[in-house]
């Protein structure tokens, strides 16, 4: 009996997943436990295994498709079994004298349109494709035809129309005569590119480059960063903290680790996060989410940690971080960071709403100052910079070079005033300079 393969739900907040790669093809025999396909949530990746033996009768989505969770993505069963009842949305395939499997296998793949900078000479194009191009405002000079002898066919024009902005008739003529193409932003009616929107697309640096598609993770990160800057009034304050005390504590914990007195390697970042948690308890208005006409004030500190991974930036949260000792906090931070890098972190911990405040540490990279971007709906984020020697008044007119740690606080000015943001940043500075464990 044919059985559907569904897109699993990874966490209650996950509504859709993106298919990464199919490891089995339609018509191929599959054994229970073999990996069928990989898929991604907003930050983590997983693999789905076959639950039973059978032939892969149909695949309803391709790699890169975004699929709602609990949706049928494929069907396993015996050759010749009917699969129409499993199609997403209850769609039924057209009647055919061939078996359902044959229909699925014979379905033509959509060819990706190949765009070129500009074709010289006469462009080979079918009459139908020419009419379509004029109607849809597609510059045929930029299409590499897939028909016989490189002839542009209707399918090429349809595919190109999805990749290129449509142009007005005047824009088309100007584009042909002056080697121009539509800019990203268009001003014509219906989103069409007008003559004023055209720019030169002749390569300035020749062909010494390669165009690569963004990964799904990078697209999601880019979207989140753009929305953060677009939907908030972000401002960054910078300050430096005397790092002598925190560096001394780090040496003490290192000696205890070597002596076997503690089991956790407590880092400078752990100590900074410990200081931040103390500061948040004194300034609860920063330990909040800004949600338009109201704010969500948290009674506990749920600390987000920005983690650089091979797949992109991830921000897992440590829940109830203010309940932890320095060893417990260090252990939890190391745990979520390791899970993020391996790609098996709990998706619930990656939700922007999971953390009430985030710390992003670029000190190991030698960054002396930067502007972190808020992980909305959080109210603020702290950027931790590298430690550098700077002159400081040591008292009685004596100056000396002291190791100073840069701190960069970005906050949403809709939720916090500059004064309270500055006082909070100063509190972090004071906690770092006078940290007690």
N, C-alpha and C positions, 0 to 999 in steps of 0.2 A: 504494500500500500504506500502510495506517495505521501511524503511528509514535508512540511515547509521548514526552511531554515530562517529563523527570525533574527533581526538585529537586536542584540542584547541591550539591556538597560544597565549602565554603569553609574549608579548613584541616582538618587531621587530627583536631583536637579537637572540631570542630563536629558535633553529632549530629542536631540539628533546626534548622529555620528557620521563620520566621513569614511567611506570605504577606501582602504589603502591599496591593497593588492589581492587579486584572486590567485590562489595557488593551485586550483583545480579548474579544468575546462569542461564545458558542456559535453556530455557523452563519456566522460572519464569515470572509471569506477573509484569509489571512495570507501575507505575503511573507517570504522568508528575510532575516534581519537586522532585522526589525521586533520591537519589544519586546512580549513577551507579558504579563509580569507583573513586579512588583517583590517583593523578599523581604528579610528582615532576619535577621542572626545576633544574638548577644547585644548587640552594640554597633555593627555596621556594616550598611549597606544596599546592595543590588545590584539589577540588572535582568537578566532572562533574555530572550534574543533567540531567535526561531524559527530552527531550523537549516535548514529547507527550506520550500518553498511548500506550501500546503494549506489546507483548511478546518478551523477549530477545531471538532472533532466533539464533544468532551466536556470538562468541567472537573470534577475530583473533589474539590476543596477550595475554600473561600471565603476572602475577605480576612479576616485575623485568625486563621486556623487555623494551628496549629503542626504542621509536617509533618516526618517523619524524612527525612534526606538520602537521595538516590538512590531516592526513592519517585516513582512516576508521579503527576503532578498534572494532566495533561491529555493529549489525543490529537489529533494532526493527521493529515489524510488527505483522501480524497475522500468526498463525500456518499454516505451509505448503507453505508459500510464498517462491519464489525463491530468493536466496541471492547471487548467483554466481557473478552477476555484481558488487557487492560491495566488493569483495575480493581485498585486497591490491595488486597492481601490475597487476590487471586484470586476476589473476589466476582463473581457473575454476575447480571445483571439479570433480572427475571422475564420470561417469554416474553410476546411481544406481537405482534399483527398489524401494528403500526406499525414503522417503522424505528427503529434504536437512537437515531439522532439526535433523532427526534421525542420519544422517551421522555425523553431527557435534557432537552430544551427544555421539555417539559410539566411537569417536576417542580416542584411548588409550593415557593415559597420560604417558609422559616420566618419567621413574623411576630414581630417583637420586641414583647414585652408592654409596654404603657404603664401605669405606675403613677401613681396620683393620691394626694393627701394623704387625702382622705375624700369619699365621695359622700354627698350629703344625700338624704333621702327613700327611697323604695323602690328597690331595686337590681333592674334587669332582668337576669334570668339564666335560662338554659334549665334544665329539670329535671335533665338529665344533668350539666350543669356544676355545679349546686348539690350534687348527690350527691358529685361528685368533690371539690369544694371542702371539704365537710365531712369527707370521708375523708382528704384530704391536709392538712387544717389550714391552708387558704389563706384569708386575710381578703378576701372578695369586695368589700368596700367600697372596696378600694384598686385594683381592676382596672377599667380603662376598656375596655369591651367592643368587639369588632370585628365583632359580628354586626349584623343589621338593627336600625336605630334605637338603636344603642349597646348591644345585648343581649350579655351575657357568654356566650360559648360554651365548649365543652369545651377547645378549643385554647388559649383565653385562660388558663384555669385551669392547664393543663399548663405553659405558658410561665411563668406567675407562680410556680408551684411551684419552678422552678429559680432564681428571683430572690429569693424571700422565704423566711425560715425557716418550717418547719412548726410548728403550734401544737397543744397539747393541747385537748380539748373545753372544759375550764374556761377556758383562756386565750382561746379563741375568743369565748366568751360575754362575758368581761370586756373583751376588745378592742372588741367591738361596742358595749357599753353605755357605755364610758368613753373611747372614741376613743383607743385605745392600739395599739401595734404592737410586735413582738418586737425586743429589743435585738440587737446583733451577737453577743454571747456568750449561749449558751443552756445551761440546766441540766437540762432534761427528758430523759426516756428517749429513746434513739434520736436524740439531737440536737434534739428538739422544744423549742419555747419553752414554758415553764410560765407560770402566771399571775404568778409573781414576776419573770419576765424581761421583762415588758411595760413600755414607756415611752411617753410622749406623742409623737405624731408630728404634731400640729397645728402649722403653721408659726408661729414666733414673730415672724419679721420679714416676713411676707407672702410675696409671690412675686417679690421683687426679687433673684433669683439664677438662675443657670443651672447645670445639672448636666452636666458633660462627662466622657466616658470617658477613662481614662488611656491614653496611648500604650503600645504594646508595650514600648518602651525604658524608659519610666518604671516599668512593672510589674516589669521585670527588675531595675532599679536598686533599687526598693523592696524586692524580695525579697532581694537580695544584702545590703542594709544591715540588714534585719531579722535575717537569718541570722547576720551578723557579730556583732551585739550579743547575740543569743540563744545563740550557741555559743562565746563567749569571755569571759574576765574582763578587760575593758578598763579601763585607768586612764590618766589623762593628767597629765603633769608639764609645768609652764611655766617658761621661763627667758628671759632677754634677753641679747643679744650686742651688744657695741660694734660699730657698723657703719661706723666711720670708715675702717678699712683696706679693707673690701670696696667702699665707695663710691669711694675713691681709685683702686682697681684698675679699677673700671668707667669712670672718667673717662680713665684711661690707655688702655684698650682702645678707647674711643670716639675718642680723638685718632688712634690708629693706624689705625682704620677710615677716618677722614676723610682721612688722609694716604696711604691706599692700601697701608699696610704689612701689613694683614690683610684678609681678605675676609669674615669672619664678625662679625656684630654680637653681641658677648658681653654678656649682660644680668646684672643682679644675681642673677636666679634661676639662671642658668648657674653663677655663682660659688658660690652656696650649694650647689648640687648637687655641684659639684667638692669642696667642703669636706665634705659628707656622705659622699661616697665614701671620702675619706681617713679619716674617723672610723670607717666600717664596716670598713675593713681592720684597724683597731686593736681593734675589738670585733666579731669574727666571730660571736659568739653572737646578735647582733641581725640579721645577714644570713642569716636562717633562715626556715624554714616549720615551724609547729607542727602535727603531724599525729596528735594523740591521744596515743598511748603512745610516740612517738618524735619526733625533730626532724630536719629536712633541712638540713644545713649546706652552704652554697655556697662554692666556692673562688673564684668570680668574683662581681662585683657586677652584678646585673641590675636597673637602676634604673627604677622605675615613676614616671610623671609624670601627676598628675591634670590633666585638660584639660576645661574647660567648653566644650561645644559646643551648637549649636542643638537637637540631638537628645537631649541629656542628658550626664551626666558620663561620661567615658571615661578609662581609665588604661592607655595603651600603655606598653610596656617598651622600654628601650634595653639591648640585650644586651651583656655584657662592657664595661660602662661604665668600669670601672677601667683598661682598656687605652687609653683615649682621652686625648688632650691636651685642654686647655680649649677650643681651637677645634674639635676633633673632637666633643667632648661637646656644645658649643653647637649645632653643625650637626645632630647626631643628635636632640637634643631638639626643635629647630625642625622637623625633618623628620617625626617621629612625631606632633607636635602638629598640624602642618598636615594630615597625612593623616587624623587623627582628626576634625578639623573638616570636612573635605571628605567624610568617610564612606567613604573607600576604604583605610583602614588594614588591614594584614594581621590577620585575626582571631586568628592565633596569638599576636600581641603583646598582645592584649587579655585573654587568659586571666589570671585571678588568679595562677595558678601561674607565669606567664611572668616576673614580677618577684620579686626577693628582698626588696625594700624600696621604699617609695613616698614621694614628696614631693608635698605639696599646698600650693601657694602662693596665699594670698588677700591678699597684701600690696598688690596693685594696687587692691583694692577698699576699702582702708582698714581692714581688720579687724585689731584689736589683740590679740585672743585668741580661740581657738576650740578645739573638741575634734574632731579628725578621726577618722573611723571606719576601722578596720583593714580592709584588703582581704585577707580570709582566703584561703589559709592563712598569709599573711605574719605575722610576729611583731610588727611595729611599723610605724608611719607617722609622718612628721614634718610638722607644719603650720607653714608659714612665714607670719609676720604682717607688718604694715606697719612702717615705720621711723618712730619718733616721738622727739622730744627728751625726755630724762629727766635729772634731776640725777645726777651721778656724782662721786665723790671723785677729783680729779686729782692728789692727793699734797700733802703739806705743809699739810694742812688747807684746801686750796683745792677748792671745788666749782664745777662748771660744768655746763651742759646739753650732753649728748652724744647724737647720734643712736643710738638703740637699736632693734634688730630683735627682735621677739617670736618665740619658738620654742615650739611645743607638740608634745610627743612622746606619742603614744598607744601603749601596748604591751599585749600579752597577758600578764597576770600569771601565767598558767599556764606560760608559757615563760620569762619573765624576772622576776627579783626587782627590787624597787624600787631597791635600791642600784646594781645594774649598769645599770639603765635611766637612773638619774640621772647616773652616771659617763659613760655614752654621750652623753647630752644635753650634759653639760659639755664633752665632747670636741668636739662639733659647735660649741659656742660658742667654744672655744679656736681651732679651725681657722678659723672666720670672722674672729676678731679678729687672727689671725696668719697669714693665708693667703699662701702663696708659690706662684707659678706657674712 
